């Protein structure tokens, strides 16, 4: 297939290097974002995970770099260590492809500065030479900038990736400090899945007449994903998840839970049942977390149990199934969880467990465009549920009644006595009249009191 990136007025060597990373056709976000970035505009790109936004800023940055200038020219901040490491790997992969075409890029220095790594070693490296591209987490970047270890007086690009996640994790103040250290003639690029109101003051403070591009996705989740909905009712969720994991052979299954405590509990339960499961959450010591991530990528685990924030940081190939231990409080995270499977046109399965008190959340997800198939687990198999909403549809007729009247309805016998229905209707009218009189008296008292206090 012909490389279509030539339409963006990228340098010839950049377009040729794109072939080396097996890209041919730009994604929707790349078509919308790359031209204004090359033109020098500040840009806010709002798009979902997996839309191709990394290369929407990576390519223009490489296009604008001067490899002969031994100064920091691009700084990219990412809220999690896993995401920062993924960005670092993407930049290194493209540099390798570009260096094969233009040897001037062979010695380009790309550094990743994240929490939990050897700070003193990084400081010594910075004292010798400044990297041309810097990728890091907010805390470490703020540290190096505040102590003048990292010099950004010649910096041209500042990228804030996953800005809404930085806000959620409490890092926006650090990102604010980093932005304030940048030179005035800076091009700033912000990428976020959502643009919360609390993010707006930050954008207005540092961005000059930004172009805001909201790139909608054609479907909320890939149409290659089967979304199954499983009511847990009174069943033990640990046992249900164990049953799901062992019902068939899976290449790699991710299980997501709302809290690190629940992740820890579930991972240990699975381990006690003989299933080798990795646990990934913010409470794990950084070095151990990196070791676990490397082992996951080496396919040493068939099962991974993680928190929502880890869902934004996991980019593992070959995920065949996702299981949601519960529905996330922030429904946006549901999209990120499910998006770990069904990638690159491959089939995937997402199974969401829910309890009776989560019907409202299920309905909200359905309004977002999630098409669930109701299932039940029977004899180690998932089978169809004919009508999940059947019981819910029967409920409103009684919910509309006053609790006192519900008692009357429940006393109804198989053979209804003459006048029984009329009796209930009369009781309902009498109850409503009493309530109306009480409301009127309350309103009259309030009016008299207000008049007296004037």
VEXZA-104135 format. One line per 5 residues: number of its first residue (from 1); their letters; for each residue y negated, x, z of C-alpha. Coordinates in pm, 1 decimal. Example, Ala and Ser with C-alpha at 12.3 -4.5 7.8 and 13.67 -1.06 7.14 Angstrom:
REM VEXZA-104135
1 = AS = 450.0,1230.0,780.0  106.0,1367.0,714.0
This chain:
REM VEXZA-104135
1 = XXXXX = 0.0,0.0,0.0  -351.0,125.8,-86.8  -560.7,236.8,208.9  -833.2,-27.8,254.5  -1047.8,166.3,503.6
6 = XXXXX = -1251.2,321.0,221.5  -1464.6,3.3,216.6  -1642.2,112.0,536.3  -1824.3,418.5,395.8  -1624.3,647.6,621.4
11 = XXXXX = -1611.6,1016.0,528.8  -1338.3,1104.6,280.8  -1146.5,1317.1,530.9  -1148.6,1031.0,784.5  -1002.6,787.4,530.8
16 = XXXXX = -732.6,1039.5,436.2  -648.6,1101.8,802.4  -595.1,726.7,853.1  -292.6,755.2,622.7  -147.3,1002.8,871.6
21 = XXXXX = -136.3,740.4,1145.9  22.3,484.4,910.8  -276.2,247.8,894.4  -347.8,75.6,563.5  -512.0,-257.7,627.9
26 = XXXXX = -794.7,-303.3,882.1  -763.6,-579.8,1140.7  -1018.9,-860.8,1174.7  -1200.3,-686.0,1460.3  -1214.2,-357.3,1265.1
31 = XXXXX = -1366.1,-532.9,962.4  -1637.7,-686.1,1178.2  -1709.5,-394.3,1413.6  -1678.4,-69.9,1212.4  -1970.5,-128.3,965.2
36 = XXXXX = -2240.2,-196.8,1230.4  -2119.9,97.5,1443.0  -2144.9,330.5,1143.6  -2492.8,186.9,1080.6  -2591.4,295.9,1434.3
41 = XXXXX = -2608.2,-43.7,1607.0  -2525.5,-103.5,1971.2  -2230.3,-341.9,1963.3  -2056.9,-579.6,2202.7  -1710.7,-661.9,2070.7
46 = XXXXX = -1530.1,-953.0,2229.7  -1165.5,-960.4,2130.0  -821.7,-999.6,2280.0  -572.1,-725.8,2361.5  -376.8,-609.0,2057.5
51 = XXXXX = -657.1,-688.5,1811.8  -703.8,-325.4,1701.7  -1030.8,-261.6,1887.0  -938.2,95.2,1988.8  -958.9,218.7,1629.8
56 = XXXXX = -1263.2,-1.0,1572.0  -1457.7,252.7,1781.5  -1230.5,557.0,1742.6  -1285.3,586.6,1365.8  -1668.0,563.9,1374.8
61 = XXXXX = -1677.2,816.6,1659.9  -1476.0,1072.6,1463.2  -1687.9,989.7,1159.2  -2005.2,1077.6,1351.8  -1879.3,1388.8,1534.7
66 = XXXXX = -2001.1,1740.5,1460.9  -1700.2,1965.1,1541.5  -1920.7,2275.4,1531.6  -2140.4,2144.5,1815.2  -1978.5,2251.4,2141.1
71 = XXXXX = -2130.6,1973.9,2348.8  -2002.1,1641.1,2474.6  -2070.5,1389.4,2197.9  -1866.0,1085.3,2303.4  -1777.3,942.2,2645.4
76 = XXXXX = -1529.2,655.9,2677.9  -1462.9,487.1,3010.7  -1159.8,270.3,3082.7  -1091.3,83.6,3408.9  -727.2,185.7,3459.7
81 = XXXXX = -545.3,516.9,3440.4  -280.9,377.7,3209.1  -538.6,245.3,2962.2  -733.3,572.6,2974.2  -415.8,769.2,2899.6
86 = XXXXX = -337.6,538.9,2606.0  -687.1,592.9,2465.1  -648.9,968.1,2511.5  -320.0,962.7,2322.1  -472.1,756.8,2037.4
91 = XXXXX = -759.8,1006.3,2003.5  -521.6,1304.6,2012.7  -296.2,1147.4,1749.0  -589.4,1092.3,1514.2  -726.4,1442.5,1577.3
96 = XXXXX = -387.7,1586.8,1479.3  -390.1,1385.7,1155.9  -752.3,1482.2,1082.8  -696.0,1852.1,1157.7  -424.7,1863.1,889.3
101 = XXXXX = -695.5,1769.6,636.4  -1001.3,1940.4,785.7  -928.4,2250.4,994.0  -1272.8,2227.6,1157.0  -1123.5,1956.4,1379.5
106 = XXXXX = -824.9,2168.3,1488.2  -1012.4,2309.2,1789.1  -1186.6,1986.1,1883.9  -1159.9,1941.5,2260.3  -1062.2,1600.3,2393.3
111 = XXXXX = -1039.5,1567.1,2772.3  -906.8,1290.3,2993.5  -1045.6,1268.0,3346.0  -867.8,1010.9,3560.0  -809.8,959.5,3928.6
116 = XXXXX = -500.7,1117.4,4078.4  -511.8,1426.6,3854.3  -601.1,1788.3,3942.7  -977.9,1766.9,3998.4  -1031.9,2138.4,4070.7
121 = XXXXX = -851.4,2243.4,3753.2  -1067.9,2004.8,3550.3  -1385.1,2144.0,3709.2  -1283.3,2500.1,3616.5  -1223.8,2388.5,3257.1
126 = XXXXX = -1564.6,2219.5,3242.9  -1733.0,2534.6,3373.7  -1582.4,2730.4,3082.6  -1641.2,2478.0,2804.1  -1756.2,2120.8,2766.9
131 = XXXXX = -1523.8,1885.9,2572.9  -1660.6,1708.7,2266.6  -1481.4,1382.0,2354.1  -1434.9,1262.7,2712.3  -1209.6,974.9,2817.2
136 = XXXXX = -1180.0,876.3,3181.2  -1177.7,627.1,3463.2  -1514.6,528.1,3617.3  -1464.4,698.6,3953.9  -1378.3,1043.0,3815.2
141 = XXXXX = -1649.9,1030.9,3546.3  -1912.9,929.5,3801.7  -1801.4,1216.5,4024.8  -1831.4,1479.9,3749.2  -2165.9,1347.6,3623.4
146 = XXXXX = -2325.2,1325.4,3968.5  -2239.2,1690.4,4038.6  -2338.2,1809.2,3689.5  -1990.1,1934.0,3603.5  -1994.7,1711.9,3295.1
151 = XXXXX = -2309.7,1753.1,3082.7  -2406.2,1463.9,2858.1  -2757.1,1556.1,2740.3  -2630.5,1574.1,2377.2  -2400.2,1274.4,2403.2
156 = XXXXX = -2417.5,1030.7,2108.6  -2161.7,758.8,2191.7  -2087.5,577.8,2516.4  -1798.7,330.3,2506.3  -1717.4,86.9,2786.9
161 = XXXXX = -1367.3,-38.8,2717.1  -1222.1,-348.6,2889.0  -1558.4,-425.0,3054.3  -1440.1,-752.3,3209.7  -1148.5,-570.6,3369.1
166 = XXXXX = -1389.1,-308.5,3512.5  -1584.9,-598.2,3664.3  -1269.2,-757.9,3808.5  -1157.7,-428.8,3962.7  -1497.1,-357.4,4120.0
171 = XXXXX = -1582.6,-60.5,3896.0  -1892.5,-200.4,3724.8  -2124.2,-25.0,3970.9  -1963.9,309.5,3880.0  -1997.3,229.9,3508.7
176 = XXXXX = -2362.9,141.2,3574.5  -2419.1,484.9,3732.2  -2250.6,656.7,3437.1  -2464.7,463.6,3187.2  -2784.3,558.6,3373.4
181 = XXXXX = -2698.2,929.3,3327.2  -2680.6,899.1,2947.6  -2963.5,1008.6,2712.3  -3201.8,747.3,2569.4  -3103.3,795.6,2203.7
186 = XXXXX = -2748.1,682.3,2276.9  -2531.7,440.3,2082.1  -2353.8,213.8,2328.6  -2040.3,15.8,2250.2  -1890.0,-238.5,2489.2
191 = XXXXX = -1552.3,-404.2,2438.5  -1419.8,-689.0,2646.1  -1168.9,-972.6,2621.9  -1427.1,-1202.4,2785.2  -1798.8,-1176.3,2861.7
196 = XXXXX = -1844.8,-1308.3,3219.1  -2197.9,-1402.8,3334.8  -2195.4,-1116.6,3587.9  -2163.7,-870.0,3298.4  -2480.1,-990.8,3121.6
201 = XXXXX = -2738.9,-801.0,3336.6  -2553.4,-474.3,3272.1  -2553.5,-534.6,2895.7  -2924.1,-621.5,2891.3  -3016.7,-315.9,3097.4
206 = XXXXX = -2857.2,-52.0,2876.6  -2813.0,-193.5,2527.1  -3084.7,-203.7,2261.9  -3076.7,-527.9,2059.9  -2694.6,-525.6,2050.5
211 = XXXXX = -2491.1,-701.0,1787.1  -2252.9,-933.4,1970.8  -1936.2,-996.6,1772.9  -1689.0,-1250.4,1907.5  -1367.7,-1221.0,1712.1
216 = XXXXX = -1149.5,-1527.5,1770.3  -776.0,-1495.8,1734.7  -599.2,-1733.1,1496.7  -343.4,-1814.3,1766.7  -363.0,-1759.7,2140.4
221 = XXXXX = -31.0,-1576.5,2138.9  172.5,-1445.6,1847.2  374.4,-1713.2,1672.5  679.4,-1486.4,1699.3  691.7,-1555.0,2076.0
226 = XXXXX = 900.1,-1838.3,2221.8  724.7,-1968.3,2534.8  974.7,-2125.1,2774.6  872.2,-2317.9,3085.9  1115.0,-2326.0,3377.7
231 = XXXXX = 1067.6,-2545.4,3686.3  1192.6,-2364.1,3997.9  1178.4,-2674.5,4224.5  1341.8,-2572.6,4553.8  1539.8,-2280.6,4411.5
236 = XXXXX = 1508.4,-1922.6,4536.9  1289.2,-1747.3,4276.3  1458.1,-1410.6,4332.8  1793.5,-1564.9,4245.0  1645.6,-1747.5,3943.9
241 = XXXXX = 1495.3,-1424.8,3804.2  1819.9,-1235.3,3865.7  2006.4,-1510.4,3679.2  1758.4,-1490.3,3389.6  1780.0,-1111.5,3366.2
246 = XXXXX = 2160.2,-1108.8,3361.7  2221.2,-1402.6,3130.6  2204.3,-1182.0,2820.3  2152.3,-821.7,2714.5  1782.3,-739.6,2682.6
251 = XXXXX = 1625.6,-421.3,2540.7  1337.5,-424.2,2789.0  1214.7,-705.6,3013.8  879.3,-710.8,3193.2  851.8,-930.0,3503.0
256 = XXXXX = 497.9,-1008.8,3618.6  388.5,-1128.4,3963.9  48.0,-1203.9,4116.7  47.9,-953.7,4403.7  168.2,-599.6,4465.9
261 = XXXXX = 357.7,-726.8,4772.1  552.9,-969.2,4555.9  618.6,-697.2,4295.4  755.4,-468.8,4566.8  972.9,-745.6,4714.1
266 = XXXXX = 1115.8,-848.3,4376.5  1180.0,-492.9,4255.1  1370.6,-412.7,4574.1  1571.8,-733.6,4550.7  1675.8,-652.8,4193.0
271 = XXXXX = 1763.3,-298.7,4296.7  1981.4,-436.7,4578.6  2163.6,-647.2,4318.3  2241.8,-342.4,4106.2  1960.1,-381.3,3849.3
276 = XXXXX = 1754.5,-66.9,3795.4  1394.9,-193.7,3802.3  1067.6,-0.1,3798.3  770.7,-131.7,3993.5  414.6,-77.5,3870.6
281 = XXXXX = 106.8,-178.3,4072.3  -211.5,-34.7,4218.2  -56.6,36.5,4556.4  169.8,311.6,4425.5  55.4,672.4,4471.9
286 = XXXXX = -101.6,795.9,4142.0  141.2,1080.1,4080.3  440.1,854.7,4137.6  285.1,591.7,3910.7  247.0,841.5,3624.9
291 = XXXXX = 605.7,955.4,3673.4  724.6,596.5,3659.6  525.4,529.0,3340.5  677.8,834.6,3172.0  1026.6,721.8,3271.2
296 = XXXXX = 956.5,372.0,3134.6  843.9,517.7,2801.7  1158.1,731.5,2793.2  1353.2,404.4,2821.4  1507.2,493.1,3158.2
301 = XXXXX = 1447.7,137.6,3282.4  1562.8,-190.6,3134.8  1349.5,-393.8,3376.6  988.0,-341.5,3485.8  816.5,-547.5,3758.1
306 = XXXXX = 434.6,-530.6,3746.6  107.8,-690.1,3859.3  -149.3,-853.6,3632.6  -379.4,-551.9,3614.5  -84.1,-342.4,3506.1
311 = XXXXX = -32.9,-597.0,3227.9  -360.9,-476.7,3080.6  -246.4,-116.8,3110.4  108.4,-133.8,2979.5  162.2,-55.4,2612.7
316 = XXXXX = 536.9,-17.0,2583.0  724.5,-51.3,2257.5  1023.2,-280.0,2222.6  956.3,-537.8,2496.0  1197.9,-815.4,2410.0
321 = XXXXX = 1125.5,-1049.1,2700.4  852.8,-1127.8,2953.9  918.8,-1328.0,3271.8  629.4,-1470.1,3474.1  730.1,-1496.8,3839.2
326 = XXXXX = 435.1,-1733.4,3875.0  128.1,-1843.8,3682.3  -167.2,-1605.2,3731.1  -475.8,-1729.1,3915.2  -690.7,-1613.6,3622.9
331 = XXXXX = -530.4,-1785.2,3323.8  -668.5,-1516.6,3089.2  -410.3,-1282.0,3240.0  -135.3,-1509.5,3112.6  -234.8,-1415.1,2755.8
336 = XXXXX = -221.0,-1043.9,2841.2  117.5,-1079.5,3010.0  279.4,-1268.3,2724.4  116.4,-1038.8,2469.1  340.1,-751.2,2580.5
341 = XXXXX = 621.9,-896.1,2367.9  645.9,-1029.2,2011.2  440.6,-741.9,1868.3  432.1,-613.1,1511.6  596.6,-928.3,1382.1
346 = XXXXX = 903.8,-886.4,1602.8  1049.2,-1183.4,1795.3  986.7,-1211.7,2167.6  1053.6,-1448.9,2455.8  825.1,-1537.0,2746.3
351 = XXXXX = 967.3,-1738.3,3037.1  723.3,-1884.0,3290.3  844.4,-2006.7,3628.8  636.2,-2277.3,3795.2  646.8,-2502.6,4098.6
356 = XXXXX = 544.6,-2867.9,4148.4  197.2,-2761.4,4265.5  129.4,-2569.8,3941.9  135.4,-2862.5,3698.9  -243.9,-2843.8,3662.3
361 = XXXXX = -224.4,-2476.1,3562.0  43.5,-2555.5,3305.9  -178.7,-2825.4,3157.5  -473.3,-2580.7,3141.9  -258.7,-2328.5,2953.7
366 = XXXXX = -152.6,-2600.0,2712.6  -520.3,-2679.3,2652.8  -571.4,-2311.6,2565.1  -313.5,-2354.4,2288.6  7.2,-2238.0,2457.9
371 = XXXXX = 300.3,-2439.1,2324.2  567.4,-2449.2,2592.7  931.3,-2546.2,2547.2  1061.9,-2694.6,2873.2  1394.1,-2543.7,2982.1
376 = XXXXX = 1635.3,-2555.8,3272.5  1878.4,-2288.2,3385.3  2232.7,-2419.5,3396.1  2560.9,-2226.5,3400.7  2378.4,-1901.2,3326.8
381 = XXXXX = 2215.4,-2050.9,3015.8  1871.5,-2186.8,2926.7  1900.7,-2540.1,2793.9  1637.0,-2785.8,2668.8  1468.3,-3037.4,2896.6
386 = XXXXX = 1413.7,-3358.9,2703.3  1086.5,-3470.3,2861.9  908.6,-3252.8,3118.8  626.3,-3507.8,3168.0  849.4,-3810.2,3229.0
391 = XXXXX = 808.8,-3803.7,3609.5  438.4,-3717.0,3586.9  373.9,-4026.8,3374.9  533.7,-4250.2,3641.0  316.8,-4108.5,3919.1
396 = XXXXX = -38.3,-4237.6,3843.1  41.3,-4608.5,3897.7  112.8,-4539.9,4265.7  -155.5,-4269.5,4307.1  -421.6,-4522.0,4218.3
401 = XXXXX = -323.4,-4738.3,4517.9  -451.2,-4696.5,4868.8  -187.8,-4540.6,5101.3  -163.3,-4872.8,5290.9  -80.2,-5056.1,4969.0
406 = XXXXX = 176.7,-4799.5,4859.3  378.7,-4914.2,5159.8  379.4,-5267.3,5027.3  500.6,-5152.9,4687.3  781.9,-4948.5,4841.5
411 = XXXXX = 909.0,-5256.8,5027.2  976.4,-5433.6,4701.0  1340.6,-5543.7,4675.2  1561.1,-5573.1,4372.3  1508.8,-5952.0,4376.0
416 = XXXXX = 1136.4,-6007.9,4412.6  1040.0,-6318.8,4608.7  808.3,-6572.2,4442.5  439.6,-6482.4,4487.0  511.1,-6118.1,4581.5
421 = XXXXX = 307.8,-5966.4,4294.6  22.0,-6210.7,4368.5  30.9,-6097.3,4730.7  -8.3,-5731.6,4630.4  -296.9,-5809.4,4390.8
426 = XXXXX = -470.0,-6007.4,4660.8  -427.4,-5723.5,4909.6  -577.5,-5478.2,4661.4  -882.2,-5705.3,4601.1  -930.1,-5756.3,4976.5
431 = XXXXX = -912.9,-5379.3,5037.2  -1168.8,-5310.2,4763.2  -1407.2,-5573.8,4905.2  -1389.1,-5411.9,5250.4  -1459.0,-5067.5,5103.6
436 = XXXXX = -1756.4,-5201.5,4902.3  -1908.9,-5361.5,5215.0  -1869.5,-5034.7,5409.4  -2037.5,-4843.4,5125.5  -2327.6,-5091.5,5113.0
441 = XXXXX = -2382.2,-5073.2,5492.1  -2377.3,-4691.9,5480.2  -2631.9,-4687.8,5197.5  -2860.5,-4935.8,5384.5  -2851.8,-4727.8,5703.2
446 = XXXXX = -2936.1,-4411.3,5507.0  -3231.5,-4587.0,5337.8  -3368.7,-4715.3,5672.1  -3332.8,-4372.7,5830.1  -3510.7,-4204.6,5540.6
451 = XXXX = -3797.6,-4459.9,5562.1  -3830.6,-4403.2,5936.7  -3854.7,-4023.7,5895.2  -4139.2,-4037.4,5640.2
